[in-house]
Amino acid sequence: DAGVIQSPRHEVTEMGQEVTLRCKPISGHDYLFWYRQTMMRGLELLIYFNNNVPIDDSGMPEDRFSAKMPNASFSTLKIQPSEPRDSAVYFCASGLNTQYFGPGTRLTVL
Amino acid sequence: KQEVTQIPAALSVPEGENLVLNCSFTDSAIYNLQWFRQDPGKGLTSLLLIQSSQREQTSGRLNASLDKSSGRSTLYIAASQPGDSATYLCATNTGNQFYFGTGTSLTVIP
């Protein structure tokens, strides 16, 4: 298995633009997690899915953030409109007891 | 809400030294605790997972212990090597709620 795949690896955008981050989990994993990592706040859980259903989105910072998982092999995290304070590395992970992390998407909002 | 603390934030040791990284947490009602390694610009890699019923887990030169009653876990690294240089994070699972510490940045000097 290729592991958890995230795209793009780097994204630079201007304030107000829509940003879509993508994730392909490891095949067979029922759980998918979205995290955000910053120097100030460390690693924060944003939302997670079980069998494509959102279970807990209490970590999603604002209504500007939304996440979907239309099928077992694909998930998106969307920010609309983006703001400079959204700049961070966004990780996707799959699995449960042992989570397997993707390489992350480094987002910079100018 | 679970709070996970890792001290020290940074550690520098000469090659060959044995070392201990510390992790403390406020809510002892955890399902398991996991130690991760993060290399610069990369995602997290799981090192060891300790279930709540276990006291320790070992993998090669790594040994992780868990004391739920006192809310503490340690990661012991034997005979450290320059390749061990990375940030080490611990995370607790309190029933599909995952909380990460801010990590200890380890530098092993050749």
HADDOCK unambig.tbl for C-alpha pairs under 7 A between the chains (distance, minus, plus):
assign (segid A and resid 42 and name CA) (segid B and resid 102 and name CA) 5.25 0.50 0.50
assign (segid A and resid 43 and name CA) (segid B and resid 100 and name CA) 6.25 0.50 0.50
assign (segid A and resid 98 and name CA) (segid B and resid 46 and name CA) 6.95 0.50 0.50
assign (segid A and resid 100 and name CA) (segid B and resid 45 and name CA) 6.91 0.50 0.50
assign (segid A and resid 101 and name CA) (segid B and resid 43 and name CA) 5.67 0.50 0.50
assign (segid A and resid 101 and name CA) (segid B and resid 44 and name CA) 5.64 0.50 0.50
assign (segid A and resid 101 and name CA) (segid B and resid 45 and name CA) 6.85 0.50 0.50
assign (segid A and resid 102 and name CA) (segid B and resid 43 and name CA) 5.75 0.50 0.50
assign (segid A and resid 103 and name CA) (segid B and resid 42 and name CA) 5.28 0.50 0.50
assign (segid A and resid 103 and name CA) (segid B and resid 43 and name CA) 4.50 0.50 0.50
assign (segid A and resid 104 and name CA) (segid B and resid 42 and name CA) 7.00 0.50 0.50
assign (segid A and resid 104 and name CA) (segid B and resid 43 and name CA) 6.05 0.50 0.50
